[in-house]
Amino acid sequence: MRLQLCSILFVVICVSGCTSPIGDRWLMNVADGDASGSAELVARTHLKPKEPAMGIKTTAEVSRSIFVDVPREQVWRITGEEFANIDRWIAGVNASEGAGVGLNGAPCTERTCEPSFRGFQETTERLIQYDPQRYQLAYQIVEGLPGMVGQATNEWTHQEKGQGTQVTMTIKMELHGIVGAAMKPMMSRQMGKILQEGLEELKVYAETGQQHPRKLAAMAKYHKKLTSQR
């Protein structure tokens, strides 16, 4: 998703032993040297995690940072206090909504995200850390994970840097089975790209109050889709 653990975690394929039609189609694309459609194929089958094949578990961790030229209180207002409203600025999420009474002053317990990528499933992201004093938060993806992903978390930190803020996102995923292990390098590359784009979109929104061109394009496409469905 660009951002998202809304968006974040959709770079893997819901396959079990490479036997699903989606998995077969993606693997054929890769064999032909074309992985460009992989994002579109992710999560079309909404499966619960299965037992790891032959006990194989692989951990993938990807981190990206960006400097935002505004005080961290201002950035935290967007990422922390307005946690439920990530759809206002990140291109990977068309719509988001918070629910529940938040921990430690959080605006909600969890948020649901409707991703902008075609064929992706709705995700639910539950806060597991919310620390306004340290400007840190973390959430776990509790619904919408592909079958090969056992667990997934996303941690956000905000460090003062001069008059601005260094924002860092770190995704951690536990991958199951042979397919998960084999796909780890590709997933890490794709996740790095998604995180970087999400941070770029945050930077523009925090510094200017305007949405990034990617977000504007995603919104236009989404509104066109809604209009055609009426």
C-alpha positions as CSV (number, residue, x, y, z in Angstrom):
1,M,0.0,0.0,0.0
2,R,2.3,2.7,-0.2
3,L,1.6,3.2,3.5
4,Q,-0.1,1.4,4.8
5,L,0.6,-1.2,7.2
6,C,-3.0,0.0,5.4
7,S,-1.0,-0.3,2.7
8,I,1.9,-2.0,3.7
9,L,1.5,-5.5,3.7
10,F,-0.3,-6.0,0.4
11,V,2.9,-6.8,-1.4
12,V,2.7,-10.5,-0.6
13,I,0.5,-13.1,-2.4
14,C,-2.1,-15.2,-0.7
15,V,-0.9,-18.6,-1.8
16,S,-0.6,-22.0,-0.2
17,G,2.2,-24.1,-1.5
18,C,2.0,-22.1,-4.8
19,T,-1.2,-23.9,-5.8
20,S,-3.7,-21.1,-6.0
21,P,-4.5,-19.6,-9.4
22,I,-3.3,-16.2,-8.1
23,G,0.0,-17.7,-7.0
24,D,0.5,-19.6,-10.2
25,R,-0.3,-16.5,-12.3
26,W,2.2,-14.4,-10.3
27,L,4.9,-17.0,-10.5
28,M,4.5,-17.2,-14.3
29,N,4.9,-13.4,-14.5
30,V,8.1,-13.5,-12.5
31,A,9.4,-16.4,-14.6
32,D,8.8,-14.1,-17.6
33,G,10.7,-11.3,-15.9
34,D,7.6,-9.3,-15.1
35,A,6.6,-8.6,-11.5
36,S,4.9,-5.3,-12.2
37,G,1.5,-6.8,-11.7
38,S,2.3,-8.3,-8.4
39,A,0.8,-5.6,-6.3
40,E,-2.5,-6.0,-8.1
41,L,-2.5,-9.8,-7.4
42,V,-2.0,-9.5,-3.7
43,A,-4.6,-10.5,-1.2
44,R,-7.4,-11.5,-3.6
45,T,-7.9,-14.6,-1.6
46,H,-8.6,-13.7,2.0
47,L,-7.1,-16.6,3.9
48,K,-6.3,-17.2,7.6
49,P,-2.6,-18.1,8.3
50,K,-1.9,-21.7,7.9
51,E,0.5,-23.9,9.7
52,P,4.1,-23.2,8.4
53,A,5.1,-25.7,5.8
54,M,7.8,-28.0,7.3
55,G,8.0,-25.6,10.3
56,I,9.6,-22.8,8.2
57,K,9.2,-19.3,9.6
58,T,11.0,-16.3,8.1
59,T,11.1,-12.8,9.6
60,A,11.2,-9.8,7.3
61,E,12.0,-6.3,8.6
62,V,12.0,-3.1,6.5
63,S,12.6,0.4,7.8
64,R,12.5,3.8,6.0
65,S,13.0,7.3,7.3
66,I,12.4,10.9,6.0
67,F,13.0,14.4,7.3
68,V,9.9,16.5,7.7
69,D,10.6,20.2,8.1
70,V,8.0,20.9,10.8
71,P,8.1,20.4,14.6
72,R,7.3,16.8,15.7
73,E,4.2,18.0,17.6
74,Q,2.8,19.0,14.2
75,V,3.7,15.7,12.6
76,W,2.4,13.7,15.6
77,R,-1.0,15.5,15.2
78,I,-1.3,13.9,11.8
79,T,0.1,10.4,12.4
80,G,-0.9,10.0,16.1
81,E,-3.8,12.2,17.1
82,E,-5.4,11.7,13.7
83,F,-4.5,8.0,13.4
84,A,-8.0,7.1,12.1
85,N,-7.7,9.6,9.3
86,I,-4.8,8.3,7.3
87,D,-6.9,8.4,4.2
88,R,-6.6,12.2,4.2
89,W,-3.0,12.1,3.0
90,I,-1.7,8.6,2.0
91,A,-2.3,7.4,-1.6
92,G,-2.6,3.8,-0.7
93,V,-5.8,4.2,1.3
94,N,-9.1,5.3,-0.2
95,A,-11.0,5.4,3.0
96,S,-10.3,4.8,6.7
97,E,-12.3,4.7,9.9
98,G,-11.5,4.4,13.6
99,A,-13.3,2.4,16.2
100,G,-13.1,1.8,19.9
101,V,-11.8,3.7,22.9
102,G,-8.0,4.2,22.5
103,L,-5.3,3.3,24.9
104,N,-3.2,6.0,26.6
105,G,-5.2,8.8,25.0
106,A,-5.2,7.4,21.5
107,P,-8.1,8.5,19.3
108,C,-9.3,4.9,18.7
109,T,-8.5,1.3,19.4
110,E,-8.1,0.3,15.7
111,R,-8.8,1.6,12.2
112,T,-10.1,-0.1,9.1
113,C,-8.6,0.8,5.8
114,E,-9.9,0.4,2.3
115,P,-6.8,0.2,0.1
116,S,-6.6,1.9,-3.3
117,F,-5.0,-1.0,-5.0
118,R,-7.5,-3.0,-7.2
119,G,-8.3,-6.4,-5.8
120,F,-7.0,-5.8,-2.3
121,Q,-8.9,-6.7,0.9
122,E,-9.9,-4.3,3.7
123,T,-7.5,-4.4,6.6
124,T,-7.9,-3.7,10.3
125,E,-4.9,-2.2,12.2
126,R,-5.0,-2.4,16.0
127,L,-2.9,-0.1,18.1
128,I,-0.5,-2.0,20.4
129,Q,1.5,1.1,21.5
130,Y,0.6,4.8,21.7
131,D,3.0,7.0,23.6
132,P,2.4,10.8,23.1
133,Q,5.3,11.6,25.4
134,R,7.8,9.7,23.3
135,Y,6.0,10.3,20.0
136,Q,5.8,6.7,19.2
137,L,3.1,4.3,18.1
138,A,2.8,0.8,16.8
139,Y,-0.1,-1.3,15.4
140,Q,-0.7,-4.9,14.4
141,I,-2.6,-6.0,11.3
142,V,-5.3,-8.2,12.7
143,E,-7.5,-8.6,9.6
144,G,-6.7,-8.7,5.9
145,L,-3.3,-10.5,6.0
146,P,-2.4,-12.9,3.2
147,G,-2.3,-16.5,4.2
148,M,1.5,-16.8,4.3
149,V,1.8,-13.9,6.8
150,G,1.5,-15.1,10.4
151,Q,2.0,-11.7,12.1
152,A,2.7,-8.1,11.0
153,T,3.4,-4.9,12.8
154,N,4.2,-1.4,11.9
155,E,6.1,1.0,14.2
156,W,6.3,4.8,13.8
157,T,8.9,7.0,15.6
158,H,9.3,10.7,15.5
159,Q,12.7,12.2,16.5
160,E,13.5,15.9,16.8
161,K,16.1,17.0,14.3
162,G,16.8,20.7,14.4
163,Q,13.6,22.5,13.8
164,G,12.1,19.5,12.1
165,T,11.3,15.8,12.6
166,Q,12.9,12.5,11.5
167,V,10.0,10.1,10.9
168,T,10.8,6.4,10.7
169,M,8.5,3.5,9.9
170,T,9.5,-0.1,10.5
171,I,7.5,-3.0,9.3
172,K,8.0,-6.5,10.8
173,M,6.4,-9.6,9.3
174,E,6.6,-13.3,10.2
175,L,6.3,-15.3,6.9
176,H,5.2,-18.9,6.9
177,G,6.3,-21.8,4.6
178,I,8.6,-22.2,1.7
179,V,6.8,-19.6,-0.4
180,G,7.2,-17.0,2.3
181,A,10.9,-17.7,2.6
182,A,11.4,-17.6,-1.2
183,M,9.5,-14.4,-1.6
184,K,11.2,-12.5,1.2
185,P,13.7,-10.6,-1.0
186,M,11.1,-9.4,-3.4
187,M,8.7,-8.5,-0.6
188,S,11.4,-6.5,1.2
189,R,12.1,-4.5,-1.9
190,Q,8.4,-3.8,-2.6
191,M,7.8,-2.9,1.0
192,G,10.7,-0.5,1.0
193,K,9.2,1.3,-2.0
194,I,5.7,1.5,-0.3
195,L,7.1,2.9,2.9
196,Q,9.2,5.5,1.1
197,E,6.3,6.7,-0.9
198,G,4.1,6.9,2.1
199,L,6.7,9.0,3.9
200,E,7.0,11.3,0.9
201,E,3.2,11.8,1.0
202,L,3.3,12.5,4.7
203,K,6.1,15.1,4.2
204,V,4.2,17.0,1.6
205,Y,1.0,17.0,3.7
206,A,2.7,18.0,6.9
207,E,4.8,20.8,5.3
208,T,2.3,22.3,2.9
209,G,-1.2,21.1,4.1
210,Q,-1.7,19.9,0.5
211,Q,-2.0,16.3,-0.7
212,H,0.8,14.7,-2.7
213,P,0.2,14.3,-6.5
214,R,0.0,10.5,-6.0
215,K,-2.9,11.0,-3.5
216,L,-4.7,13.4,-5.8
217,A,-4.5,10.9,-8.6
218,A,-5.7,8.1,-6.3
219,M,-8.6,10.2,-5.1
220,A,-9.7,11.0,-8.7
221,K,-9.6,7.4,-9.6
222,Y,-11.6,6.4,-6.5
223,H,-14.3,9.1,-7.1
224,K,-14.6,8.0,-10.7
225,K,-15.1,4.4,-9.5
226,L,-17.8,5.5,-7.0
227,T,-19.6,7.6,-9.7
228,S,-19.7,4.6,-12.1
229,Q,-21.2,2.4,-9.5
230,R,-24.2,4.7,-8.9
